[in-house]
Amino acid sequence: MTDEKWNDIQQNIKSLIGQNNYVNWISPLGFNGVFDGVALFDVPTNFLGNYVDQNFGDLL
């Protein structure tokens, strides 16, 4: 996946979950590529990573 594609996905997610949720939970993620069809992200904390996985994992 390219950075351009990730930017498109972020805009779609923002429209689905709202600005506040996007800023708090999705924008801190660092896109790190795709491996075996799974998107990989860098997260600043384990808490954030777990929360995003549980609440927004299906969107990503």
N, CA, C and O atoms as a GROMACS GRO file, in nm:
protein
  240
    1MET      N    1   0.085  -0.117   0.000
    1MET     CA    2   0.000   0.000   0.000
    1MET      C    3   0.089   0.123   0.000
    1MET      O    4   0.191   0.128   0.069
    2THR      N    5   0.051   0.220  -0.076
    2THR     CA    6   0.128   0.344  -0.084
    2THR      C    7   0.081   0.443   0.021
    2THR      O    8  -0.026   0.428   0.079
    3ASP      N    9   0.164   0.545   0.044
    3ASP     CA   10   0.125   0.651   0.137
    3ASP      C   11  -0.001   0.722   0.088
    3ASP      O   12  -0.085   0.762   0.168
    4GLU      N   13  -0.014   0.736  -0.045
    4GLU     CA   14  -0.133   0.800  -0.100
    4GLU      C   15  -0.258   0.718  -0.067
    4GLU      O   16  -0.361   0.774  -0.031
    5LYS      N   17  -0.248   0.587  -0.081
    5LYS     CA   18  -0.361   0.500  -0.048
    5LYS      C   19  -0.393   0.510   0.101
    5LYS      O   20  -0.511   0.516   0.138
    6TRP      N   21  -0.291   0.512   0.187
    6TRP     CA   22  -0.313   0.526   0.331
    6TRP      C   23  -0.382   0.658   0.361
    6TRP      O   24  -0.470   0.663   0.447
    7ASN      N   25  -0.344   0.765   0.292
    7ASN     CA   26  -0.411   0.894   0.311
    7ASN      C   27  -0.559   0.885   0.274
    7ASN      O   28  -0.644   0.941   0.344
    8ASP      N   29  -0.590   0.816   0.165
    8ASP     CA   30  -0.730   0.797   0.125
    8ASP      C   31  -0.807   0.719   0.232
    8ASP      O   32  -0.921   0.753   0.265
    9ILE      N   33  -0.745   0.614   0.283
    9ILE     CA   34  -0.809   0.532   0.387
    9ILE      C   35  -0.834   0.615   0.512
    9ILE      O   36  -0.940   0.604   0.573
   10GLN      N   37  -0.737   0.698   0.550
   10GLN     CA   38  -0.754   0.783   0.668
   10GLN      C   39  -0.874   0.876   0.652
   10GLN      O   40  -0.951   0.896   0.746
   11GLN      N   41  -0.890   0.934   0.534
   11GLN     CA   42  -1.003   1.024   0.511
   11GLN      C   43  -1.136   0.949   0.521
   11GLN      O   44  -1.233   1.002   0.575
   12ASN      N   45  -1.140   0.828   0.470
   12ASN     CA   46  -1.261   0.746   0.480
   12ASN      C   47  -1.292   0.712   0.625
   12ASN      O   48  -1.407   0.719   0.668
   13ILE      N   49  -1.190   0.675   0.700
   13ILE     CA   50  -1.208   0.642   0.841
   13ILE      C   51  -1.258   0.764   0.918
   13ILE      O   52  -1.348   0.754   1.000
   14LYS      N   53  -1.198   0.880   0.890
   14LYS     CA   54  -1.239   1.003   0.958
   14LYS      C   55  -1.387   1.031   0.935
   14LYS      O   56  -1.458   1.073   1.027
   15SER      N   57  -1.435   1.008   0.813
   15SER     CA   58  -1.576   1.034   0.784
   15SER      C   59  -1.667   0.934   0.856
   15SER      O   60  -1.782   0.966   0.886
   16LEU      N   61  -1.617   0.815   0.885
   16LEU     CA   62  -1.697   0.713   0.953
   16LEU      C   63  -1.699   0.729   1.105
   16LEU      O   64  -1.802   0.706   1.168
   17ILE      N   65  -1.585   0.768   1.164
   17ILE     CA   66  -1.576   0.770   1.311
   17ILE      C   67  -1.579   0.910   1.370
   17ILE      O   68  -1.588   0.925   1.492
   18GLY      N   69  -1.571   1.012   1.287
   18GLY     CA   70  -1.574   1.150   1.336
   18GLY      C   71  -1.436   1.206   1.363
   18GLY      O   72  -1.339   1.132   1.384
   19GLN      N   73  -1.430   1.338   1.362
   19GLN     CA   74  -1.304   1.410   1.379
   19GLN      C   75  -1.235   1.379   1.512
   19GLN      O   76  -1.116   1.351   1.515
   20ASN      N   77  -1.310   1.384   1.623
   20ASN     CA   78  -1.248   1.364   1.755
   20ASN      C   79  -1.189   1.224   1.769
   20ASN      O   80  -1.075   1.211   1.814
   21ASN      N   81  -1.264   1.122   1.732
   21ASN     CA   82  -1.210   0.985   1.740
   21ASN      C   83  -1.090   0.969   1.649
   21ASN      O   84  -0.991   0.904   1.685
   22TYR      N   85  -1.097   1.029   1.531
   22TYR     CA   86  -0.985   1.019   1.438
   22TYR      C   87  -0.860   1.082   1.497
   22TYR      O   88  -0.753   1.020   1.497
   23VAL      N   89  -0.872   1.204   1.548
   23VAL     CA   90  -0.756   1.274   1.604
   23VAL      C   91  -0.698   1.200   1.723
   23VAL      O   92  -0.576   1.189   1.737
   24ASN      N   93  -0.784   1.148   1.810
   24ASN     CA   94  -0.737   1.082   1.931
   24ASN      C   95  -0.679   0.943   1.908
   24ASN      O   96  -0.584   0.904   1.975
   25TRP      N   97  -0.735   0.869   1.813
   25TRP     CA   98  -0.699   0.728   1.801
   25TRP      C   99  -0.629   0.689   1.672
   25TRP      O  100  -0.543   0.601   1.675
   26ILE      N  101  -0.662   0.749   1.561
   26ILE     CA  102  -0.607   0.705   1.433
   26ILE      C  103  -0.487   0.788   1.390
   26ILE      O  104  -0.388   0.734   1.340
   27SER      N  105  -0.495   0.919   1.408
   27SER     CA  106  -0.385   1.004   1.360
   27SER      C  107  -0.250   0.974   1.426
   27SER      O  108  -0.147   0.996   1.362
   28PRO      N  109  -0.246   0.925   1.552
   28PRO     CA  110  -0.114   0.891   1.609
   28PRO      C  111  -0.048   0.768   1.547
   28PRO      O  112   0.070   0.743   1.571
   29LEU      N  113  -0.123   0.690   1.470
   29LEU     CA  114  -0.066   0.569   1.410
   29LEU      C  115   0.034   0.604   1.301
   29LEU      O  116   0.014   0.699   1.224
   30GLY      N  117   0.139   0.528   1.294
   30GLY     CA  118   0.234   0.541   1.185
   30GLY      C  119   0.223   0.420   1.095
   30GLY      O  120   0.252   0.307   1.137
   31PHE      N  121   0.183   0.441   0.971
   31PHE     CA  122   0.171   0.330   0.877
   31PHE      C  123   0.309   0.273   0.849
   31PHE      O  124   0.402   0.347   0.817
   32ASN      N  125   0.321   0.140   0.862
   32ASN     CA  126   0.451   0.075   0.850
   32ASN      C  127   0.454  -0.030   0.740
   32ASN      O  128   0.549  -0.108   0.733
   33GLY      N  129   0.353  -0.034   0.654
   33GLY     CA  130   0.353  -0.127   0.543
   33GLY      C  131   0.251  -0.238   0.559
   33GLY      O  132   0.172  -0.240   0.654
   34VAL      N  133   0.254  -0.329   0.462
   34VAL     CA  134   0.162  -0.443   0.461
   34VAL      C  135   0.246  -0.570   0.452
   34VAL      O  136   0.338  -0.578   0.372
   35PHE      N  137   0.213  -0.668   0.535
   35PHE     CA  138   0.283  -0.796   0.535
   35PHE      C  139   0.179  -0.906   0.532
   35PHE      O  140   0.093  -0.913   0.620
   36ASP      N  141   0.186  -0.992   0.432
   36ASP     CA  142   0.089  -1.102   0.416
   36ASP      C  143  -0.056  -1.053   0.422
   36ASP      O  144  -0.141  -1.117   0.483
   37GLY      N  145  -0.082  -0.939   0.359
   37GLY     CA  146  -0.217  -0.886   0.354
   37GLY      C  147  -0.266  -0.817   0.479
   37GLY      O  148  -0.383  -0.782   0.490
   38VAL      N  149  -0.175  -0.796   0.575
   38VAL     CA  150  -0.212  -0.731   0.701
   38VAL      C  151  -0.138  -0.598   0.710
   38VAL      O  152  -0.016  -0.593   0.696
   39ALA      N  153  -0.213  -0.490   0.734
   39ALA     CA  154  -0.152  -0.359   0.752
   39ALA      C  155  -0.083  -0.353   0.887
   39ALA      O  156  -0.139  -0.395   0.988
   40LEU      N  157   0.039  -0.301   0.888
   40LEU     CA  158   0.117  -0.288   1.011
   40LEU      C  159   0.131  -0.140   1.047
   40LEU      O  160   0.151  -0.056   0.960
   41PHE      N  161   0.120  -0.111   1.177
   41PHE     CA  162   0.128   0.026   1.224
   41PHE      C  163   0.223   0.036   1.342
   41PHE      O  164   0.233  -0.056   1.423
   42ASP      N  165   0.291   0.150   1.350
   42ASP     CA  166   0.366   0.185   1.470
   42ASP      C  167   0.270   0.262   1.560
   42ASP      O  168   0.197   0.349   1.513
   43VAL      N  169   0.270   0.229   1.688
   43VAL     CA  170   0.183   0.299   1.783
   43VAL      C  171   0.269   0.354   1.897
   43VAL      O  172   0.367   0.292   1.937
   44PRO      N  173   0.231   0.471   1.949
   44PRO     CA  174   0.312   0.532   2.054
   44PRO      C  175   0.303   0.459   2.189
   44PRO      O  176   0.398   0.463   2.267
   45THR      N  177   0.190   0.391   2.216
   45THR     CA  178   0.176   0.317   2.343
   45THR      C  179   0.099   0.188   2.317
   45THR      O  180   0.023   0.177   2.221
   46ASN      N  181   0.120   0.091   2.404
   46ASN     CA  182   0.044  -0.034   2.395
   46ASN      C  183  -0.105  -0.009   2.416
   46ASN      O  184  -0.189  -0.071   2.350
   47PHE      N  185  -0.137   0.083   2.508
   47PHE     CA  186  -0.278   0.114   2.534
   47PHE      C  187  -0.346   0.161   2.406
   47PHE      O  188  -0.454   0.112   2.372
   48LEU      N  189  -0.285   0.254   2.335
   48LEU     CA  190  -0.344   0.305   2.212
   48LEU      C  191  -0.358   0.193   2.110
   48LEU      O  192  -0.462   0.181   2.045
   49GLY      N  193  -0.255   0.112   2.095
   49GLY     CA  194  -0.261   0.002   2.000
   49GLY      C  195  -0.373  -0.096   2.030
   49GLY      O  196  -0.444  -0.139   1.940
   50ASN      N  197  -0.388  -0.131   2.158
   50ASN     CA  198  -0.494  -0.223   2.198
   50ASN      C  199  -0.632  -0.162   2.174
   50ASN      O  200  -0.723  -0.230   2.126
   51TYR      N  201  -0.646  -0.035   2.209
   51TYR     CA  202  -0.775   0.032   2.191
   51TYR      C  203  -0.813   0.038   2.043
   51TYR      O  204  -0.926   0.007   2.006
   52VAL      N  205  -0.719   0.078   1.960
   52VAL     CA  206  -0.746   0.087   1.816
   52VAL      C  207  -0.780  -0.051   1.760
   52VAL      O  208  -0.873  -0.065   1.681
   53ASP      N  209  -0.707  -0.152   1.801
   53ASP     CA  210  -0.733  -0.288   1.753
   53ASP      C  211  -0.874  -0.332   1.790
   53ASP      O  212  -0.947  -0.386   1.706
   54GLN      N  213  -0.913  -0.310   1.914
   54GLN     CA  214  -1.044  -0.354   1.961
   54GLN      C  215  -1.159  -0.274   1.903
   54GLN      O  216  -1.267  -0.328   1.878
   55ASN      N  217  -1.138  -0.144   1.882
   55ASN     CA  218  -1.249  -0.057   1.843
   55ASN      C  219  -1.252  -0.019   1.696
   55ASN      O  220  -1.359   0.013   1.642
   56PHE      N  221  -1.138  -0.023   1.630
   56PHE     CA  222  -1.132   0.021   1.491
   56PHE      C  223  -1.060  -0.079   1.401
   56PHE      O  224  -1.039  -0.052   1.283
   57GLY      N  225  -1.024  -0.193   1.455
   57GLY     CA  226  -0.948  -0.292   1.379
   57GLY      C  227  -1.015  -0.334   1.249
   57GLY      O  228  -0.948  -0.353   1.148
   58ASP      N  229  -1.146  -0.349   1.252
   58ASP     CA  230  -1.218  -0.390   1.131
   58ASP      C  231  -1.212  -0.284   1.022
   58ASP      O  232  -1.215  -0.317   0.903
   59LEU      N  233  -1.203  -0.157   1.061
   59LEU     CA  234  -1.193  -0.049   0.962
   59LEU      C  235  -1.056  -0.043   0.897
   59LEU      O  236  -1.042  -0.001   0.782
   60LEU      N  237  -0.956  -0.085   0.972
   60LEU     CA  238  -0.820  -0.077   0.922
   60LEU      C  239  -0.785  -0.200   0.841
   60LEU      O  240  -0.673  -0.211   0.790
   0.00000   0.00000   0.00000
